[in-house]
Structure formats: structure tokens, C-alpha cells
Amino acid sequence: MTSGSERPGIIADLRGVRPANDDSRRASAVQKIDRKSRMIVNAMSIDVEDYFQVEAFKGVIRRSDWDGAPARVDRNTDRILGLMSQARARGTFFVLGWVAQRFPDLVRRIAAEGHEIASHGYEHQRADGQDRGEFRDDVKRAKDLLEDLAGARVRGYRAPTFSINRKNWWAYDVLAECGYEYSSSIYPVKHDLYGMTDVPRTPFKPTDAPILEIPMTTVRLFGRNLPCSGGGYFRLLPYSVSKTALRYVNVVEKNSGVFYCHPWEFDTGQPRVMAASAKSKFRHYTNIARMEGRFVHLLQDFSWNRMDSVFLGSERA
């Protein structure tokens, strides 16, 4: 990581705004940075869950009501698949077991288009709200189902709401026992629902078990980890912020980044959950209409591939 005294000059260089009297020199600098950022391949990931399963609505939508809610995850995921196909980009789809059980053809379509199928657990329960046995049953059930449908080994897992922390660090041992090879379950930022800032910002081995943790991408600035992985931040902040931050990770830190989003973030026609709190509605609905356009730009501005390809160096079946 670059020292604080060097950072302002690097940021200026990264954005291509070094003093110049000629617009062509400025454009050339920007193009050079663009070429450098495209040399690094980033990992695209999609958390495949429906709008009524998000943590923000947990208090107003009961799990027993899920089957009665109008499902939209199938069409919304197809929309993402179409955009990625146009951009010739591949990624990893962390599929909720509950969704896979009801939309088996969706899992098969994702796999048939060359994307990695990974696990988001079965019931979308926070991992830190389960005991060891409940967690094992949940992640094994999801893995077995997804492997049967995709016809390929499931190597990756992402905990709902990034809910692996010091309280349930044993989860890594359980994941390894169940045959997972990596997890992407920690976001090293401060947040009211998740976050650990005392862990590495790049992939690391959390225990002696044969499993790798691939944390969500952050930028270290002003002594803090700032989010740079998508999700609600991608919709709430201007696209230029996300673009500049990921370029910094690629060009200056020379690291691959991880981006994530959800199918419901592309759906302006989803039913409104009016009983949710104002805070939850703000987080969930703000700038949904802009999501697709920003996502298309993101696919064009950076290079993308599957989690297993970017961080494990292989795509074994």
C-alpha cells in the first residue's frame, strides 16, 4: 500500500489530471490508465436471491410467506445473463439453495453459459445466527443441490449479509469439511449489519483448514477501508466514484477486485414493501433505475471473470 504522503500524486495520475496544456495529452493519459486497468482481471459475482429475501426486509416479511410472494428472480437473473453475454464477461453466481430448488433450469442456464455456480447457503440465514450443526446442514444442503443441478463441483460460498466474523470463525473449518475451497463472506468495512476491519483486505487463509477467504474489495484512504465492491454503495454513489476506486485497486495496488450485485437491483417493477423502515427502503430502492446503465459501463470499463478463475487460477468441474 502506498504511503499517505504519496497518495495525492498517485490519485492525480490515476485520474489522468496531471497539469497539461493540451487536451490530447490529457486524453492520452486517461487511455493509458484504461489500458492498465483492463490488464487486471476482476471477479464479477451475483448473489442470486429475490427481493423479499433481503436482510433489510427480514422484520416485515416472514420466511413462511416466501412461497406466496411473486417471484422475480428468474427473469431478473436472465437480464443479467444477457448483459454479461453481450459484454463477453463471465462471473460467479452465488445461488441461494431456496431459489435453486424452485428454479432448477435457472441454475442450469447459468452453468451452460460458462459461469461458475457457487453457494449462498440454502435459507438465507445469517451464518452468525446459526450454531455449528445448523450451519453445516445449511451449507451442505445447498452445495449438494447446486452440484446436482449444475453438474459441476461447487467450490465457493458467500454467507448471507457477509455474516462470518469472530463469533463464528469456526465456519471456515465447517466449510472445508463440506468440500468448499473458498469463501467470500467478509466485507472489511464498518457497517451496521456486517463488517470486520481487522482482517486483510486481500485473500487470506483464516485457519489451518484448506480454504481461502476472498474479502470484498476496499480502498484504504484516510486511515479507513472504503467500500469498492458494489452492492448498495454502487447505486448510492456516482458511478465515477466506483470506477476511480476500482482503477486504484487495479493500477496502483495491482490487485484484482471483487464486485457483487443482486438480480433485484435491476428490477424497477418489483413490488414495494411499504411496511419496511424508511432506512431499509432507502437502501433497497435508491437508484435502481440507474443500475443497469451503470452495470453496462462497469462491464465495458474493466475485465471480468469467475471467482475461481481469478483467485484460484482454475475452473475445475
C-alpha positions in Angstrom: 0.0 0.0 0.0 1.2 3.4 -0.9 2.1 5.8 1.9 -0.2 8.7 2.7 2.4 11.3 1.6 2.5 9.7 -1.9 -1.3 9.2 -2.3 -2.4 12.7 -3.6 0.1 12.5 -6.5 -1.0 8.9 -7.3 -4.6 9.8 -7.3 -3.9 12.7 -9.7 -2.1 10.3 -12.0 -4.8 7.7 -11.7 -7.5 10.1 -12.8 -5.4 11.4 -15.7 -5.5 15.0 -14.4 -1.8 15.9 -14.3 -1.3 19.5 -15.4 -1.3 19.7 -19.2 -1.8 22.4 -21.7 -3.0 20.1 -24.4 -6.3 18.2 -24.2 -4.8 15.4 -26.3 -2.2 14.8 -23.6 -4.9 14.5 -21.0 -6.9 12.1 -23.2 -3.8 10.0 -23.8 -3.1 9.7 -20.1 -6.7 8.6 -19.4 -6.4 6.0 -22.2 -3.2 4.7 -20.7 -4.8 4.2 -17.4 -7.8 2.5 -19.0 -5.4 0.0 -20.7 -3.7 -0.7 -17.5 -7.0 -1.3 -15.6 -8.1 -3.7 -18.3 -4.9 -5.7 -17.9 -6.0 -6.8 -14.4 -8.9 -9.2 -14.4 -11.6 -8.7 -11.7 -14.1 -11.1 -10.3 -17.8 -10.5 -11.1 -20.2 -12.0 -8.6 -24.0 -12.1 -8.4 -25.9 -13.1 -5.2 -28.9 -14.8 -6.6 -31.8 -14.1 -4.3 -35.2 -12.5 -4.6 -36.3 -9.0 -3.4 -38.3 -10.5 -0.4 -35.3 -12.4 1.0 -33.0 -9.5 1.8 -31.9 -8.8 5.3 -33.4 -5.3 5.3 -37.0 -6.8 4.9 -36.4 -9.6 7.4 -38.6 -7.9 10.1 -41.6 -7.4 7.8 -41.6 -10.4 5.5 -41.7 -13.8 7.2 -39.9 -16.8 5.8 -43.2 -18.7 5.8 -44.5 -16.1 3.3 -41.8 -16.5 0.7 -43.6 -19.1 -1.3 -46.6 -16.8 -1.6 -44.6 -13.8 -2.8 -44.5 -13.1 -6.5 -41.1 -14.4 -7.6 -39.0 -12.3 -9.9 -35.5 -13.7 -9.5 -35.7 -15.9 -12.6 -36.4 -13.1 -15.1 -34.0 -10.6 -13.3 -31.1 -13.1 -13.4 -31.8 -13.7 -17.1 -31.5 -10.0 -17.6 -28.0 -10.0 -16.0 -27.0 -13.1 -18.1 -28.0 -11.2 -21.2 -25.9 -8.1 -20.3 -22.9 -10.3 -19.4 -23.2 -12.2 -22.7 -23.2 -9.0 -24.7 -20.1 -7.9 -22.9 -18.5 -11.4 -23.2 -17.9 -11.4 -19.5 -18.1 -14.4 -17.1 -18.7 -14.4 -13.4 -19.7 -16.4 -10.3 -23.3 -16.7 -9.3 -23.8 -17.4 -5.6 -27.1 -19.1 -5.8 -29.4 -19.4 -2.8 -30.5 -23.0 -2.4 -34.1 -22.0 -1.9 -34.0 -20.3 -5.3 -32.3 -23.3 -6.9 -34.9 -25.7 -5.6 -37.7 -23.7 -7.2 -35.9 -22.6 -10.4 -33.6 -25.5 -11.3 -33.5 -24.5 -15.0 -32.1 -21.1 -14.0 -29.1 -22.9 -12.4 -28.6 -25.0 -15.5 -28.7 -21.9 -17.7 -26.1 -20.1 -15.7 -23.8 -23.0 -15.8 -24.4 -23.6 -19.5 -23.2 -20.1 -20.3 -19.9 -20.7 -18.7 -20.4 -19.0 -15.3 -19.4 -20.5 -12.0 -22.1 -21.8 -9.7 -21.3 -21.1 -6.1 -23.4 -21.3 -2.9 -25.2 -18.6 -1.0 -26.4 -21.1 1.6 -29.9 -22.6 1.5 -32.3 -20.5 3.6 -30.5 -17.1 3.5 -30.0 -17.2 7.3 -27.2 -15.2 8.8 -24.3 -17.6 9.4 -23.6 -15.9 12.8 -27.2 -16.7 13.8 -26.7 -20.5 13.4 -24.9 -23.0 15.6 -22.2 -25.3 14.1 -24.7 -28.1 13.3 -27.3 -25.8 11.7 -24.6 -24.1 9.6 -23.2 -27.4 8.4 -26.7 -28.7 7.4 -27.4 -25.4 5.6 -24.2 -25.2 3.5 -24.1 -28.9 2.7 -27.7 -29.0 1.6 -27.1 -26.0 -0.7 -23.9 -27.5 -2.1 -25.4 -30.9 -2.8 -28.4 -29.4 -4.6 -26.4 -27.0 -6.7 -23.9 -29.7 -7.8 -26.7 -31.9 -8.9 -28.3 -29.2 -11.0 -25.1 -27.7 -12.4 -23.2 -30.9 -13.0 -20.1 -29.3 -11.6 -18.3 -29.1 -8.3 -19.3 -26.1 -6.1 -16.1 -24.6 -4.7 -17.2 -21.2 -3.4 -19.5 -19.9 -0.6 -20.8 -16.5 0.4 -22.5 -16.0 3.7 -25.8 -14.0 3.6 -25.1 -10.4 4.7 -21.3 -11.2 5.0 -22.0 -12.8 8.3 -18.8 -14.7 9.1 -17.0 -12.9 11.9 -15.0 -13.7 15.1 -18.2 -15.0 16.7 -18.4 -17.9 14.2 -14.9 -18.2 12.9 -15.3 -22.0 13.1 -17.5 -21.7 10.0 -14.3 -21.9 7.9 -13.5 -25.3 9.3 -17.0 -26.5 8.6 -16.9 -25.2 5.0 -13.6 -27.0 4.4 -15.1 -30.2 5.9 -18.0 -29.9 3.4 -15.7 -29.6 0.5 -15.7 -25.8 -0.2 -12.4 -24.3 -1.3 -13.1 -20.6 -0.8 -15.4 -18.2 0.9 -16.2 -14.6 0.1 -18.0 -13.8 3.3 -16.3 -10.8 4.8 -16.6 -7.1 3.9 -13.7 -5.2 5.7 -15.7 -2.0 6.3 -17.7 -0.6 9.2 -21.4 -1.2 8.6 -24.4 -1.6 10.9 -25.2 -5.1 9.5 -21.8 -6.5 8.9 -18.1 -5.7 8.6 -14.6 -6.6 10.0 -11.8 -4.1 9.7 -9.1 -6.1 11.4 -8.6 -8.7 8.6 -6.5 -8.5 5.5 -8.0 -6.6 2.5 -6.8 -9.2 0.1 -7.3 -13.0 0.0 -6.0 -14.9 3.1 -6.2 -18.2 4.9 -8.3 -17.7 8.0 -7.5 -21.1 9.6 -5.3 -24.1 9.1 -8.1 -25.6 7.1 -7.7 -25.8 3.3 -9.9 -22.8 2.5 -9.3 -19.3 1.3 -11.2 -16.2 2.3 -11.6 -13.7 -0.5 -12.9 -10.5 1.1 -14.9 -7.9 -0.7 -12.7 -5.1 -2.2 -12.0 -1.9 -0.4 -9.7 1.1 -0.9 -7.5 2.2 2.0 -7.9 6.0 2.4 -7.6 8.5 5.3 -6.9 5.6 7.6 -10.1 3.8 6.7 -11.3 1.0 4.4 -13.7 2.5 1.9 -16.2 0.2 0.0 -15.3 -0.7 -3.5 -17.3 -3.9 -4.3 -20.7 -2.8 -5.5 -23.9 -3.6 -3.6 -25.9 -0.6 -2.3 -22.8 1.7 -2.5 -22.7 1.2 -6.2 -26.2 2.6 -6.6 -26.0 5.3 -3.9 -22.7 6.9 -5.0 -21.9 8.3 -8.5 -20.5 5.7 -10.9 -17.3 7.8 -11.2 -16.5 7.0 -7.5 -16.7 3.2 -8.0 -14.8 3.4 -11.3 -12.0 5.5 -9.8 -11.7 3.3 -6.7 -11.5 0.1 -8.7 -9.0 1.6 -11.0 -6.9 2.5 -8.0 -7.0 -1.1 -6.8 -6.1 -2.5 -10.2 -3.5 0.1 -11.3 -1.8 1.3 -8.1 -2.2 -1.7 -5.8 -2.0 -4.1 -8.7 -4.8 -6.3 -7.2 -7.8 -7.9 -8.7 -11.1 -6.7 -7.2 -14.4 -8.3 -6.4 -17.8 -6.8 -7.5 -21.2 -8.0 -6.4 -24.8 -7.2 -7.0 -28.3 -8.8 -6.8 -30.9 -9.5 -9.5 -33.5 -7.5 -7.7 -31.3 -4.4 -8.1 -32.1 -4.4 -11.8 -35.9 -4.6 -11.3 -37.8 -1.3 -11.2 -41.1 -3.1 -11.3 -40.7 -5.2 -8.1 -43.4 -4.9 -5.5 -42.8 -2.2 -2.9 -42.5 -3.3 0.7 -44.2 -0.4 2.3 -44.1 -1.8 5.8 -40.3 -1.6 5.8 -38.5 1.2 7.7 -37.5 4.4 5.8 -33.9 3.4 6.1 -34.4 0.0 4.6 -36.5 1.4 1.8 -33.8 4.0 1.1 -31.1 1.3 0.9 -33.2 -1.0 -1.2 -34.8 1.2 -3.8 -32.5 4.2 -4.3 -31.2 4.5 -7.9 -32.5 1.1 -9.0 -33.5 2.7 -12.3 -29.8 3.6 -12.9 -28.4 0.2 -12.0 -28.5 -1.4 -15.5 -26.8 1.5 -17.2 -24.0 1.6 -14.6 -23.5 -2.1 -14.8 -23.1 -2.0 -18.5 -20.4 0.7 -18.1 -18.7 -1.4 -15.5 -18.6 -4.4 -17.8 -17.1 -2.2 -20.5 -14.6 -0.3 -18.4 -12.9 -3.4 -16.7 -12.1 -7.0 -17.4 -14.2 -9.7 -15.6 -14.1 -13.4 -15.0 -15.2 -16.0 -12.5 -14.1 -16.1 -8.8 -12.4 -19.5 -9.3 -10.5 -18.3 -12.3 -9.3 -15.0 -10.9 -8.3 -16.2 -7.4 -7.8 -19.9 -7.6 -6.3 -19.9 -11.1 -8.5 -22.7 -12.4 -12.1 -23.7 -13.4 -12.2 -27.3 -12.4 -15.5 -29.2 -13.0 
